[in-house]
């Protein structure tokens, strides 16, 4: 289960978001203490608590944990494109409704059946 990205010379290990999520889920599902699970994983218990807090906060915000800037920009651009297409479709529908309302509210010319003039 240990998937590390890299181990810099300063001694600070970087873990993937998937690893953090798996570690927290393993701790929550096992019913054991954070210290026990952290010792099994080779990390300290406060780090496991911090990961759990981060995951809880991102879940409350409805976001995905630790999205990189490029991925976030791409996701936002996709959403903008989707909303622009929807906006264009709604504008077209509005114009059609305006035209149909104009046609239906016209007074029929004289001599037409149903005309009182």
Secondary structure, DSSP 8 states (H G I E B T S, - for coil): ---EEEE-TTS-EEE-HHHHHHHHHHHHHH-S-HHHHHHHHTS-HHHHHHHHHHHHHHHHHT--TT--HHHHHHHHHHHHHHHHHHHHHHHHHHHHHHHHHHHHTS---TTSTT---
